[in-house]
Amino acid sequence: MMQRNALSVLMLLLCTFLLNGCSTGAYFWQASTGHLRVLAAAEDIDEVLSQPHISEKLRAQLRYVEEIRQFSVDHLSLPDNRSYRTYADLNRAYAVWNVVASQPDRLMLETWCFPLLGCISYKGFYSESSAMALADSLRKKGLDVAVLGVPAYSTLGFTPDPVLNTFVNYPAGELARLIFHELAHQVVYIADDTMFNESFATAVEELGVLAWLAQPGREALTVQYETFDSRRSEFRQMLAVARNDLEAIYENSNKLDKSQVLKLKDLRFKQLLADYADLKQSWGGWDGYDRFMAVDLNNAKLGVSGLYTQYVPAFKALYLLCDQNFPRFYSATRVLGEYSREQREKLLNELQQGEPLSFDFDCS
């Protein structure tokens, strides 16, 4: 049975690794063996909790996971399967490393295309050195490149995703947010549209964590979460302003020579660093985003930061349109995903702006 399961995992990973798939034998090999090592390290959470030697911190966090996971089924109608019911210690800081890239005068990300999953905006590796090798090769082609450590990923329900040491010690609200986000990918996934997928999952995580924290006895956790979430919102807004300014610069690039465009780009990134220094000071010196700002701060990193939030207000508006009913919301999102890209972007923009919908679309 174990051999059959392992073979099934290998075949599935051929086209599903990290929402990526694979395009070469080497890439498939590192994807399949890397994920199999994660699965092999996973133990049932109940078994881990029964072990006397685990730390009290881990014990407390895993109990939060159990509560969060049950809430995800009972209140958010997320999949009731084996995902996030096991725990694995990978003995490293990140689960995987994603490589993203863009042209030096564009924020649009380069894409990689794979069978079944279509074209996506990043490529994932279980080895940081492999990710860095790809990044170096892309930089030699003149691209802006960023390597992003990723604490968790989804296999879209093809295999049971475990809780990992890379995120288990997050504050409880953040832990709930991450689990809800990754489970949302198992509900709806549209090939060729990373922004749609990530915005939907982010909307589910934000709606879900507020519902989870609203339970009695979570007042202290709510204060903790609200402090962090407020800083995150301010940080995202700062990045959004920078993206908008850079888009304006690049859209006018036909009126300027390349050296002028790159000079304006450099000035805007310097302004972004100054803006972050001011924001950090307003937080009393809290340095949670220092690494993000210090490494690979370029078009690619700003481009990927927009993927997760572009249509979040639109999906929240759809949730309200569906009478705040999660199953109906998910069903409506699946229907929306069946539209052409142009049509669904039009609908999402109308939802975002509160405009009348141009298509006969409801949550029935």
Contacts in CASP RR format, 6 or more apart in sequence:
PFRMAT RR
TARGET T0000
AUTHOR 0000-0000-0000
METHOD contacts of the structure
MODEL  1
MMQRNALSVLMLLLCTFLLNGCSTGAYFWQASTGHLRVLAAAEDIDEVLS
QPHISEKLRAQLRYVEEIRQFSVDHLSLPDNRSYRTYADLNRAYAVWNVV
ASQPDRLMLETWCFPLLGCISYKGFYSESSAMALADSLRKKGLDVAVLGV
PAYSTLGFTPDPVLNTFVNYPAGELARLIFHELAHQVVYIADDTMFNESF
ATAVEELGVLAWLAQPGREALTVQYETFDSRRSEFRQMLAVARNDLEAIY
ENSNKLDKSQVLKLKDLRFKQLLADYADLKQSWGGWDGYDRFMAVDLNNA
KLGVSGLYTQYVPAFKALYLLCDQNFPRFYSATRVLGEYSREQREKLLNE
LQQGEPLSFDFDCS
6 36 0 8 1.000
9 32 0 8 1.000
9 35 0 8 1.000
9 36 0 8 1.000
9 39 0 8 1.000
9 158 0 8 1.000
9 159 0 8 1.000
10 32 0 8 1.000
10 36 0 8 1.000
12 155 0 8 1.000
12 158 0 8 1.000
12 159 0 8 1.000
13 21 0 8 1.000
13 22 0 8 1.000
13 28 0 8 1.000
13 31 0 8 1.000
13 32 0 8 1.000
13 35 0 8 1.000
13 155 0 8 1.000
13 158 0 8 1.000
13 159 0 8 1.000
14 21 0 8 1.000
14 22 0 8 1.000
14 28 0 8 1.000
14 32 0 8 1.000
15 21 0 8 1.000
15 22 0 8 1.000
15 114 0 8 1.000
15 115 0 8 1.000
15 116 0 8 1.000
15 117 0 8 1.000
16 116 0 8 1.000
16 117 0 8 1.000
16 155 0 8 1.000
16 156 0 8 1.000
16 158 0 8 1.000
17 28 0 8 1.000
17 31 0 8 1.000
17 32 0 8 1.000
17 35 0 8 1.000
17 124 0 8 1.000
17 155 0 8 1.000
18 31 0 8 1.000
18 96 0 8 1.000
18 98 0 8 1.000
18 124 0 8 1.000
18 153 0 8 1.000
18 155 0 8 1.000
19 117 0 8 1.000
19 120 0 8 1.000
19 153 0 8 1.000
19 154 0 8 1.000
19 156 0 8 1.000
19 185 0 8 1.000
19 189 0 8 1.000
19 197 0 8 1.000
20 31 0 8 1.000
20 112 0 8 1.000
20 114 0 8 1.000
20 117 0 8 1.000
20 120 0 8 1.000
20 122 0 8 1.000
20 123 0 8 1.000
20 124 0 8 1.000
21 28 0 8 1.000
21 31 0 8 1.000
21 114 0 8 1.000
21 115 0 8 1.000
21 116 0 8 1.000
21 117 0 8 1.000
22 28 0 8 1.000
22 31 0 8 1.000
22 114 0 8 1.000
23 112 0 8 1.000
23 113 0 8 1.000
23 114 0 8 1.000
27 123 0 8 1.000
30 125 0 8 1.000
30 126 0 8 1.000
30 127 0 8 1.000
30 130 0 8 1.000
31 124 0 8 1.000
31 126 0 8 1.000
33 126 0 8 1.000
34 126 0 8 1.000
35 126 0 8 1.000
35 155 0 8 1.000
35 159 0 8 1.000
37 126 0 8 1.000
38 88 0 8 1.000
38 90 0 8 1.000
38 95 0 8 1.000
38 162 0 8 1.000
38 164 0 8 1.000
39 88 0 8 1.000
39 159 0 8 1.000
39 160 0 8 1.000
39 162 0 8 1.000
41 88 0 8 1.000
41 89 0 8 1.000
41 90 0 8 1.000
41 162 0 8 1.000
42 86 0 8 1.000
42 87 0 8 1.000
42 88 0 8 1.000
42 160 0 8 1.000
42 162 0 8 1.000
43 86 0 8 1.000
43 87 0 8 1.000
43 88 0 8 1.000
44 85 0 8 1.000
44 86 0 8 1.000
45 62 0 8 1.000
45 65 0 8 1.000
45 66 0 8 1.000
45 85 0 8 1.000
45 86 0 8 1.000
45 87 0 8 1.000
45 163 0 8 1.000
48 54 0 8 1.000
48 58 0 8 1.000
48 62 0 8 1.000
48 87 0 8 1.000
49 59 0 8 1.000
49 62 0 8 1.000
49 63 0 8 1.000
57 169 0 8 1.000
58 168 0 8 1.000
58 169 0 8 1.000
61 168 0 8 1.000
61 169 0 8 1.000
61 172 0 8 1.000
61 175 0 8 1.000
62 87 0 8 1.000
62 163 0 8 1.000
62 168 0 8 1.000
64 172 0 8 1.000
64 175 0 8 1.000
64 176 0 8 1.000
65 84 0 8 1.000
65 87 0 8 1.000
65 163 0 8 1.000
65 168 0 8 1.000
65 175 0 8 1.000
65 179 0 8 1.000
68 84 0 8 1.000
68 172 0 8 1.000
68 175 0 8 1.000
68 176 0 8 1.000
68 179 0 8 1.000
68 180 0 8 1.000
68 212 0 8 1.000
69 84 0 8 1.000
69 85 0 8 1.000
69 179 0 8 1.000
71 176 0 8 1.000
71 211 0 8 1.000
71 212 0 8 1.000
71 215 0 8 1.000
72 78 0 8 1.000
72 179 0 8 1.000
72 180 0 8 1.000
72 183 0 8 1.000
73 79 0 8 1.000
73 80 0 8 1.000
75 208 0 8 1.000
75 211 0 8 1.000
75 212 0 8 1.000
75 326 0 8 1.000
76 180 0 8 1.000
76 183 0 8 1.000
76 204 0 8 1.000
76 207 0 8 1.000
76 208 0 8 1.000
76 211 0 8 1.000
76 326 0 8 1.000
77 326 0 8 1.000
77 327 0 8 1.000
77 330 0 8 1.000
78 180 0 8 1.000
78 183 0 8 1.000
78 184 0 8 1.000
78 186 0 8 1.000
78 187 0 8 1.000
78 204 0 8 1.000
79 157 0 8 1.000
79 183 0 8 1.000
79 186 0 8 1.000
79 187 0 8 1.000
81 157 0 8 1.000
81 160 0 8 1.000
81 186 0 8 1.000
82 160 0 8 1.000
83 157 0 8 1.000
83 160 0 8 1.000
83 161 0 8 1.000
83 162 0 8 1.000
83 182 0 8 1.000
83 183 0 8 1.000
83 186 0 8 1.000
84 161 0 8 1.000
84 162 0 8 1.000
84 163 0 8 1.000
84 179 0 8 1.000
84 182 0 8 1.000
84 183 0 8 1.000
85 160 0 8 1.000
86 160 0 8 1.000
86 162 0 8 1.000
86 163 0 8 1.000
87 162 0 8 1.000
87 163 0 8 1.000
87 164 0 8 1.000
87 168 0 8 1.000
88 162 0 8 1.000
88 163 0 8 1.000
88 164 0 8 1.000
88 165 0 8 1.000
89 164 0 8 1.000
89 165 0 8 1.000
90 164 0 8 1.000
90 165 0 8 1.000
90 166 0 8 1.000
91 165 0 8 1.000
92 166 0 8 1.000
93 149 0 8 1.000
93 166 0 8 1.000
94 128 0 8 1.000
94 149 0 8 1.000
94 150 0 8 1.000
94 151 0 8 1.000
94 166 0 8 1.000
95 126 0 8 1.000
95 150 0 8 1.000
95 151 0 8 1.000
95 152 0 8 1.000
95 153 0 8 1.000
95 164 0 8 1.000
95 166 0 8 1.000
96 124 0 8 1.000
96 125 0 8 1.000
96 126 0 8 1.000
96 149 0 8 1.000
96 150 0 8 1.000
96 153 0 8 1.000
97 124 0 8 1.000
97 125 0 8 1.000
97 126 0 8 1.000
97 127 0 8 1.000
97 128 0 8 1.000
97 130 0 8 1.000
97 131 0 8 1.000
97 132 0 8 1.000
97 147 0 8 1.000
97 148 0 8 1.000
97 149 0 8 1.000
97 150 0 8 1.000
98 122 0 8 1.000
98 123 0 8 1.000
98 124 0 8 1.000
98 125 0 8 1.000
98 131 0 8 1.000
98 147 0 8 1.000
98 148 0 8 1.000
98 149 0 8 1.000
98 150 0 8 1.000
99 122 0 8 1.000
99 123 0 8 1.000
99 124 0 8 1.000
99 125 0 8 1.000
99 131 0 8 1.000
99 134 0 8 1.000
99 135 0 8 1.000
99 138 0 8 1.000
99 145 0 8 1.000
99 146 0 8 1.000
99 147 0 8 1.000
99 148 0 8 1.000
100 109 0 8 1.000
100 110 0 8 1.000
100 121 0 8 1.000
100 122 0 8 1.000
100 145 0 8 1.000
100 146 0 8 1.000
100 148 0 8 1.000
100 300 0 8 1.000
100 301 0 8 1.000
100 303 0 8 1.000
100 304 0 8 1.000
101 109 0 8 1.000
101 110 0 8 1.000
101 135 0 8 1.000
101 138 0 8 1.000
101 143 0 8 1.000
101 144 0 8 1.000
101 145 0 8 1.000
101 146 0 8 1.000
101 300 0 8 1.000
102 108 0 8 1.000
102 109 0 8 1.000
102 110 0 8 1.000
102 143 0 8 1.000
102 144 0 8 1.000
102 298 0 8 1.000
102 299 0 8 1.000
102 300 0 8 1.000
102 303 0 8 1.000
103 110 0 8 1.000
103 143 0 8 1.000
103 144 0 8 1.000
103 299 0 8 1.000
104 142 0 8 1.000
104 143 0 8 1.000
104 144 0 8 1.000
104 262 0 8 1.000
104 265 0 8 1.000
104 299 0 8 1.000
105 250 0 8 1.000
105 253 0 8 1.000
105 258 0 8 1.000
105 261 0 8 1.000
105 262 0 8 1.000
105 265 0 8 1.000
105 299 0 8 1.000
106 250 0 8 1.000
106 299 0 8 1.000
107 243 0 8 1.000
107 246 0 8 1.000
107 247 0 8 1.000
107 250 0 8 1.000
107 299 0 8 1.000
107 302 0 8 1.000
107 303 0 8 1.000
108 303 0 8 1.000
109 121 0 8 1.000
109 122 0 8 1.000
109 300 0 8 1.000
109 303 0 8 1.000
109 304 0 8 1.000
109 307 0 8 1.000
110 121 0 8 1.000
110 138 0 8 1.000
110 143 0 8 1.000
111 119 0 8 1.000
111 120 0 8 1.000
111 121 0 8 1.000
112 119 0 8 1.000
112 120 0 8 1.000
112 122 0 8 1.000
112 123 0 8 1.000
113 119 0 8 1.000
113 120 0 8 1.000
114 120 0 8 1.000
116 191 0 8 1.000
117 191 0 8 1.000
118 191 0 8 1.000
118 192 0 8 1.000
119 192 0 8 1.000
120 192 0 8 1.000
120 194 0 8 1.000
121 194 0 8 1.000
121 304 0 8 1.000
121 307 0 8 1.000
122 148 0 8 1.000
122 194 0 8 1.000
122 304 0 8 1.000
123 134 0 8 1.000
124 131 0 8 1.000
124 150 0 8 1.000
125 131 0 8 1.000
125 134 0 8 1.000
128 147 0 8 1.000
128 149 0 8 1.000
131 147 0 8 1.000
132 147 0 8 1.000
135 145 0 8 1.000
135 146 0 8 1.000
135 147 0 8 1.000
138 145 0 8 1.000
139 145 0 8 1.000
143 300 0 8 1.000
144 298 0 8 1.000
144 299 0 8 1.000
144 300 0 8 1.000
145 296 0 8 1.000
145 298 0 8 1.000
145 300 0 8 1.000
146 295 0 8 1.000
146 296 0 8 1.000
146 298 0 8 1.000
146 300 0 8 1.000
146 301 0 8 1.000
146 304 0 8 1.000
147 296 0 8 1.000
148 301 0 8 1.000
148 304 0 8 1.000
151 164 0 8 1.000
151 166 0 8 1.000
151 167 0 8 1.000
151 178 0 8 1.000
152 161 0 8 1.000
152 164 0 8 1.000
152 166 0 8 1.000
152 167 0 8 1.000
152 178 0 8 1.000
152 182 0 8 1.000
153 161 0 8 1.000
153 182 0 8 1.000
154 161 0 8 1.000
154 182 0 8 1.000
154 183 0 8 1.000
154 185 0 8 1.000
154 186 0 8 1.000
155 161 0 8 1.000
156 185 0 8 1.000
156 186 0 8 1.000
156 189 0 8 1.000
157 186 0 8 1.000
161 182 0 8 1.000
163 179 0 8 1.000
167 175 0 8 1.000
167 178 0 8 1.000
168 175 0 8 1.000
170 178 0 8 1.000
171 221 0 8 1.000
171 224 0 8 1.000
171 225 0 8 1.000
171 228 0 8 1.000
172 221 0 8 1.000
172 224 0 8 1.000
172 225 0 8 1.000
173 209 0 8 1.000
173 212 0 8 1.000
173 213 0 8 1.000
173 221 0 8 1.000
173 224 0 8 1.000
173 225 0 8 1.000
174 225 0 8 1.000
174 228 0 8 1.000
176 208 0 8 1.000
176 209 0 8 1.000
176 212 0 8 1.000
176 213 0 8 1.000
177 205 0 8 1.000
177 206 0 8 1.000
177 208 0 8 1.000
177 209 0 8 1.000
178 205 0 8 1.000
180 204 0 8 1.000
180 205 0 8 1.000
180 208 0 8 1.000
180 209 0 8 1.000
180 212 0 8 1.000
181 201 0 8 1.000
181 202 0 8 1.000
181 204 0 8 1.000
181 205 0 8 1.000
182 201 0 8 1.000
183 204 0 8 1.000
184 200 0 8 1.000
184 201 0 8 1.000
184 204 0 8 1.000
184 205 0 8 1.000
185 197 0 8 1.000
185 201 0 8 1.000
187 204 0 8 1.000
187 330 0 8 1.000
187 333 0 8 1.000
188 197 0 8 1.000
188 200 0 8 1.000
188 330 0 8 1.000
188 333 0 8 1.000
188 334 0 8 1.000
188 337 0 8 1.000
189 197 0 8 1.000
190 196 0 8 1.000
190 197 0 8 1.000
190 337 0 8 1.000
192 341 0 8 1.000
193 337 0 8 1.000
193 341 0 8 1.000
193 344 0 8 1.000
194 307 0 8 1.000
195 306 0 8 1.000
195 307 0 8 1.000
195 310 0 8 1.000
195 311 0 8 1.000
196 311 0 8 1.000
196 337 0 8 1.000
196 344 0 8 1.000
196 348 0 8 1.000
198 307 0 8 1.000
198 308 0 8 1.000
199 307 0 8 1.000
199 308 0 8 1.000
199 309 0 8 1.000
199 310 0 8 1.000
199 311 0 8 1.000
199 312 0 8 1.000
199 314 0 8 1.000
199 315 0 8 1.000
200 311 0 8 1.000
200 315 0 8 1.000
200 333 0 8 1.000
202 308 0 8 1.000
202 309 0 8 1.000
202 312 0 8 1.000
202 315 0 8 1.000
203 311 0 8 1.000
203 312 0 8 1.000
203 315 0 8 1.000
203 316 0 8 1.000
203 319 0 8 1.000
204 315 0 8 1.000
206 312 0 8 1.000
206 316 0 8 1.000
207 316 0 8 1.000
207 319 0 8 1.000
209 225 0 8 1.000
212 218 0 8 1.000
213 221 0 8 1.000
213 222 0 8 1.000
213 225 0 8 1.000
214 222 0 8 1.000
231 283 0 8 1.000
231 286 0 8 1.000
234 279 0 8 1.000
235 276 0 8 1.000
235 279 0 8 1.000
235 289 0 8 1.000
236 305 0 8 1.000
236 309 0 8 1.000
238 272 0 8 1.000
238 275 0 8 1.000
238 276 0 8 1.000
238 279 0 8 1.000
239 272 0 8 1.000
239 302 0 8 1.000
239 305 0 8 1.000
239 306 0 8 1.000
240 306 0 8 1.000
240 309 0 8 1.000
241 275 0 8 1.000
242 268 0 8 1.000
242 269 0 8 1.000
242 271 0 8 1.000
242 272 0 8 1.000
242 275 0 8 1.000
242 302 0 8 1.000
243 302 0 8 1.000
243 303 0 8 1.000
243 305 0 8 1.000
243 306 0 8 1.000
245 268 0 8 1.000
246 265 0 8 1.000
246 268 0 8 1.000
246 299 0 8 1.000
246 302 0 8 1.000
249 261 0 8 1.000
249 264 0 8 1.000
249 265 0 8 1.000
249 268 0 8 1.000
250 261 0 8 1.000
253 261 0 8 1.000
256 264 0 8 1.000
265 299 0 8 1.000
269 297 0 8 1.000
269 298 0 8 1.000
272 293 0 8 1.000
272 297 0 8 1.000
273 293 0 8 1.000
273 297 0 8 1.000
276 289 0 8 1.000
276 293 0 8 1.000
280 286 0 8 1.000
280 287 0 8 1.000
280 289 0 8 1.000
280 290 0 8 1.000
292 301 0 8 1.000
311 348 0 8 1.000
311 352 0 8 1.000
313 351 0 8 1.000
313 352 0 8 1.000
314 348 0 8 1.000
314 349 0 8 1.000
314 351 0 8 1.000
314 352 0 8 1.000
315 333 0 8 1.000
315 348 0 8 1.000
315 351 0 8 1.000
317 351 0 8 1.000
317 352 0 8 1.000
317 354 0 8 1.000
318 329 0 8 1.000
318 332 0 8 1.000
318 333 0 8 1.000
318 336 0 8 1.000
318 351 0 8 1.000
318 363 0 8 1.000
319 326 0 8 1.000
319 329 0 8 1.000
321 332 0 8 1.000
321 351 0 8 1.000
321 362 0 8 1.000
321 363 0 8 1.000
322 328 0 8 1.000
322 329 0 8 1.000
322 332 0 8 1.000
322 363 0 8 1.000
323 363 0 8 1.000
325 363 0 8 1.000
328 363 0 8 1.000
329 363 0 8 1.000
331 363 0 8 1.000
332 361 0 8 1.000
332 362 0 8 1.000
332 363 0 8 1.000
335 361 0 8 1.000
336 344 0 8 1.000
336 347 0 8 1.000
336 348 0 8 1.000
336 361 0 8 1.000
337 344 0 8 1.000
339 347 0 8 1.000
339 359 0 8 1.000
343 359 0 8 1.000
346 358 0 8 1.000
346 359 0 8 1.000
347 357 0 8 1.000
347 358 0 8 1.000
347 359 0 8 1.000
347 361 0 8 1.000
349 355 0 8 1.000
350 356 0 8 1.000
350 357 0 8 1.000
350 358 0 8 1.000
351 357 0 8 1.000
END
